[in-house]
Each structure stands twice: as structure tokens, then as C-alpha cells.
Amino acid sequence: MEPYRPPRSRHRGRADAWRETLAALLLAGTGLGAIAQTALPPPTQPLRIVGGLAGVNQFVQHEQPFWTRTLAEISKGRYSAEIVPFDRAGVPAQDMVRLMQMGVIPFGTIPLSRVAPQDAAFSAADLAGLNPDIATLKTTLAAFRPYLENTLRQRYGIELLAIYTYPAQMLFCNRPITRLEDLAGQRVRVSGTTLGDFVRAFGGIPVVTAMTDLVPQIRKGNVSCAITGTMTGNTLGLHEVTTHVYAMPITWGLSMFGANVDSWNALEPELRVTLRDALPRLEARIWAAGEQATLDGLACNTGADSCRLGRKGTMTAVPMHQQDQQRLRDILQSHILPSWLRRCGPECATIWNQTIAPVRGITAPSTP
């Protein structure tokens, strides 16, 4: 497979013009060329980045501006990058780890839910029902992150540089829903295996559907409900084809940004330092935006005056039933966690009990 090569960047033209100007100064004998070369090192070749989902706020408002503008600004034009979302790069999300491991994609954003079939351990920190709010998610991820960093580096040759989160993944339905038991018999769009476990636990039928097909599938009646981010759903137009949103975070939709280790080590040391310094700040902004977008997504889908970033709909936000939070925790222990362990293998019980169990108070059985 040929490496993905984005279109030629305008930064390349600028670099050529810069070199021509410098050569002219040197030929003219002004001596300014040597001074300029010392003060302004020539720009490097742009980095090639495969980013997250196209069209959603995480990519449009954060990832894309960081790589196309911020990197050049903080490096005073020394470094730049070109970025394309993975769903427009012809790259199946489930192949991202393999392609990054091979170096075909040197830098990429990987949705953890999509790579779980390849390595189920990756999905541990965002199992359905595990993190009822973003504060809990942060605690869970902090406990699991060292394992994730080490595994990516040692097993796959990928350097973990950042972890992003989408807004809370909630349940959209085109019919009234008051309890999770109302999912019984319903076909529900899911994006990964842990959400499939969740839907089956309540008697529903999980249907894996690409984001681009979500609204058409609901219009055709192939699915009656969908689980996705609150603001993502608004961006896709779910507020036009569904009537109720159940206001309970089920998962969050984590993705990780990393680099092929050889590609990372080949970077100039100054660039590695720059990225190590800047990417945690990008990560923090995306997390803050994900928390705000969770609230804003609900506001926009229901047409509230506080809607800022999306389009106003007329949906009904159904508050979480008081018994459903405990019910979800019970399902996590009795169904979702054991299902994950069966996919992941016997060593994953040890991984869970050494990382997540101490902060969540849920111990994995040795024989699920």
C-alpha cells in the first residue's frame, strides 16, 4: 500500500521562495544571507497527519487549526503540517494501528472503539456504563494510560502523544423512551463492540453503522435509535429524524493521537520538544470542549436558548431514570465487563485489576 500523500501545501511554495531569496542575497555578496540563515532556519517539510472524524467540532475547531496554523505560529514558521480526517483519507479506522505500525501513516488519530477488534484491551477505559461523567472518565484514563502508552510502544511501535474525547455518547430515538428497558426489541446504531454489549444487555439489537449512513438508516427505518455524541448527533442532523434523547452518558468516544516510533525519532529534536509541549495543551482544550459540547449538544437538540454551537431542534431530553444508573452499573459488572474479558483474553483480568479496578471499585473475575 502506498503511503497517504496529502495535496501539496502552500508552505512548500513559501519555502521555495524563501530559498530563492536567500540565494540571491548570497550571490549579491550582501552578507545578509548568512545572518538570515542563522536567525531563521529554513522551514522543514510539512508533517503528514491523519486526523479524526471530518466535520465534527473536534476536527474543525481543534485538530485542523492546531496542525495548519498553531504549529507554524509557535515555531515561528519553522514547522508546519498537513492534515486530513481519516474518513476522507480512504483509511478504514480499523486499519489505522496496522498502517501506523508499518509506517505507512507516520502520524495518526485512532478511535479506540474501532481498533478494539484488533486489541480489545484498548477499549478498557471507555466500556459502556463505566464513566457516568467526564470527571470519572479522567480518573479512569489516568489509571489506564501508562499501560496504554507502554503497550503501543512495545507491541505496535507507536508513540502515544495525546488522547482526545468526543462529547458524551447518548441514546437518540425516533420514538418515546423513558427507561433503558425500552430498548428491548429495538434496532440501535452502535459504533463499537462495548456499545453492542450494552444494547444486547437491555434486549436491543445492535447495528454497526458508519457515521455517514446514520441519518439515512434512520430515515429508511433500518434502525430506530442511535448512540452517538450529543453535539455529533446535532451536526449530523439527528435532531431532524429523532424525537427523544436519553440524557445519560453511555460512553465518551476516546481516540488517541500517536506517531510511528521511527517517524517520531526521525524528527528534529527541537520539533519533538515543541510537540511534547504543545500537544498536552491541545488535548486539554479538546477535553474542555467535549465537556461543553455535551451540554451544548443537549441544548441545541432540544431548542434551548443556551444553544451556541449547533442547530436548534425540538427533541425531548429524557432525564435519566433514578434506577437506571444503578442498573447500568449492575449490567457493567454482570454483562459488559465479562463480555470484554472473553474477547480480550485471560491476561486482561490482570490488566483491569491492576489499572482500572482500584479507581472504579469493580474487580474483574479471573474466569469471565
N, C-alpha and C positions, 0 to 999 in steps of 0.2 A: 504493500500500500504506500502510495506516495504521501509525503508529509503535507499537511494542510498549509497552503500558502495564501494568505490574505492579499487583497489588491495592494499595489504599490502605494506607499504612504506619501503624503505631501512632504513629510520630514526628509525623505530621501532627496527630493529636488532641492530642498533648502541646504542639505549637506553638500550636494554637488556645487551649488552656487557659492557656498562658503569656501570650499576648496579652491575654486577658480579665482575668487577674490584674493585669497591668501597667496596663490602662485603669482598673480600679477604684482602684488606688493613686493614679493621676494625678487622678482625679475627687475623691478624698478629700482632695487637697491635701497629702498627706504629704511630697511631695518625693522619696520613695524611688524613684519611677518613673524619674526622670532618672538617679539613681545606678545603678539596676539596668540601665538601657539602656546606660550607659557600660561597666559591668563585664561584662555578659552580653548580647552582641549577639543579636538574635533568630535562631533556627535558620533555615537556608535550606531550600529544597525538596530532598527526597532525590534523590540521583543515581539514575539508572536503569541498571543493569548487566546485561548478558547474560554469564553465566559459562561455565565449562567443563562437562564431562560430569556429569550428575546421578549421585549415588550413589557415585562413586569418592572416594577419600580426598582427592585434591587439592581437590575442590569442598567436600566435607563438613567437612574438618578445617582448611582453609586459606582458600580463596576466600570462602566464605559467612561464616565468623566475622569475617574482616577487614572486609567491607563492612557487615555488620549490627551489629557490636559495636565492633571496634577503631577504626574511623574516628570514631565518636562519642566514644569514650573519649579518643583523642589530641587531639581538637579541643574537648574539654570540652562536648560536646553541640551544638556549632555546626554540624557537618556530619554527614550520615547518608546511607545508600544502601539501595536495594532491589535484590536480585539474583535472577535466575532462570537455571538452566542452559539452554544453547542448545537441547538436545534436548528440553526441556519447554516451550520458548517458541514452538514452531511455526516455528522458523527453521532452514532447511536450512543445514548448515555451509558448503556451497559457495557460499552466497549472502551470507555474512557480510561479506566485503570490500565487495561492491557496496552492501549496505544501510548499512554504516558510511560509505562514501564519500558516499552520498546524505544521511546524517544521520538516516535512519530509526531506526537504532540508534546512539545517541551514544557508548556505551562498551561494548566487547565483547571477548570472548576467542575467538580464531580458531585452530582446529587447522591447522597448516601443511600437513599431508598432504591435507586436504580442499580447500584452495584452490590446490593445485598445478596442477589442470587450467586454472585461470584465469591463473595466472602461475607457470610451472614453476620459475622462479628461487628462489621462496620455499622450496623443498624441498632446496636445495643442501646445507645444513649437516647434514642428517639422512638422507642417502642410505643405503640398506641396505649394511651392511658397513663404513661409513666410521668409525664410532666404537665400538671394542670395549669401552670403559669410560667412566664418566662424566667422568673427568679429561680424556680425549681429547675428549669432546663439548664440554666447557667451552672448551678451546683452539680447537676448530673454530669454535664460535659466536662467540667473542671476535673472531676474524678476519673473520667474515662480518657481524657485527652492524652496523657502520657502513653497509655497503651496504643492508642491510635497512631501517634507520631512514630513510635518505635516500630510498629508493625508495617506501616507504609514504607519506612526507610529500609528495614531489614528484609522484608519479604517482597516488596514491589519496586524498590529503588526510587521511591517518590519522597521528596522533602515536603512535609506539611508546612504551609506558610500562613494559612488563615482558615477559619471556619465561619460560615455565614448561616444565618437563619432567615427563613421566609416568615411572613405573618402566621399566626396560629391557623392550623388546618381544621376547619369546621365543616359541619354537615349542612349542605344545601338540598332542599327537596321541593318538588313541584306539587306537593300536597301537604296538608297539616301534619305536624309531628310534635308530640308533647313529651314522649319518653323514648329512650333508646330501644325499648322493646317494639316500638312502632316500625323498626327496620325489618321485622320479620316478613319474609317473602318479597322484599323489595330488591330490585337490581340497583346496585350502588357503585358508582365510579370510584376506583381507587388508583393510587399511583405506585403502590408497592406492597410487599408481602405482609408487613405488620398491619397495614390497614385492612388487608384481606382477612387476616385473623380476627380483627375487631368486628368486621361486618358479619362474618360467619358466626361469631360468638353470640350475636343477637338475632340469628336466624335469617340474615340477609344473604344476598348473592353478590359477591364482589366481581366487578368487571374492570379489567385493566384497560384504560383508555388514555390515549395521548391528549395533552392539553388542547391541541388544535382541534381535536374531534369532540371535545366535551360538550359544547353547546349543541352541535348538530345531533349528537347521540340523544340528548335530552329532547330536542325538538321532534326527533323521529320516534320517541317513546321507547328506545332501547334501554335506557336507564331512567329511573325516576328520581334518584338522588345522586349527589356527588360530594366527595370530600376534597377540599382544596383550601387555599389560604383565603381569608376574608377579603383582602384587597385584590388578590389574584382573581378571585371569582368575579369581583366587580369589573376588573379590567377586561376579563373575557366576555362579560355580558351575561353572567349567570342571573343577575337581578332581573333580567328581561324574560327568562324562561323558567325560573323557580319562584316559589312564593314564601317559603319558610327557611330560616337559617337557625340551627340549634346552637346557641351561644355557649359552647363548651369546647375548649381546645382538646383535640384528639392526638394529633402530633403537631410538629412545627415545620418540618421540611428542612433538615440540615443539609448543607453542602460544604465541601472542603475545597480550598484552593491550594494547589501544590505544584511542584516542579519535578521533572525528571532529574535525578540526582546528578547525572553527568552534565546536563544542561545548566543546572544550578551552579555546579562547581566551575563550569567554564566561564561564568560571568566574571567581570572585573570585580575585585574585592570591594571597591567603592560602591558599585551597584548593589551588591549583596547587602552591604551595610544600610544603604538607602532603603531597600525593600524591607529589611528586617525592622527598620524604624517606622516606616510608613504603613505597612500592611496591618499591624495591630490597630492603628487608628482607623483604617478603612473598616476593619472588622467591627470595631466598637460602633461606628456610625451605622453600619448595616443592622446591627442588633438593636440599636435605639430606634431606627426606622421601622424595623419589624414589629417592635412593641407598639409603636404609634400607629402603624398601618393596620394592626389587628383591631384597634379601637375605631380607626377611621373607616376601615372596611365595613364594619357593622353599621356605623353611622350612615355611610353612603348607601349601602344596600337597603336600608330602611327609610331613607329620605330625611334623616335628621338634619337640623340646621348646622350641626357641628361638622358635617361632611366637608373635607377640604381637598382631598387629592383625587377623588373619584367622581362617578356619575350617580346622581340620586335615583334610587329605586323606590319601590313601595312594598318591600318584603316585610314579613313579620319576624322579629327576632324572638325566639322562644327561649326564655331563661332556663338554665339547667335545672332539672328536677332535683330536689334535695336528696333523693335516694340514689340518683344516678352516679354521683361522684364516688360513693362507696361501692356501688355496683360495678363501676368501671375498674376500681382497684381490685375487686374480687376477680373480675374477668382477666385482669392482667396476670394475677397470680395463678389462676386455675387453667387458663387457656392460652393467652398471648405469650407469656414467658415460656411455658413448656413447648409451645409450637416453635418458637425461636430456637430453643435449645436443641430440638430434634433436627432442625435444619443446620444448625451451627456445629454440632458435634460435642462430644463429652468434655473436651477441654474448655468449652465456653462457659460451663458452670463455674469453673475455677476463675476464669476471666471476670465474669459477672460478680462473683463473691469477693474478689479482691479489689474491684473498682467501684461498681455502682451500688452493690448491696449495703455497704457501710453508710452511704448518704441517703439511700431511699428506704432502708429498713425492710427490704424484700430479699430474702435469700433464695438462690436458685437450688432446686433439688439436684442431686448428683445423677439421678436416673429419671428424666422427664417422661 
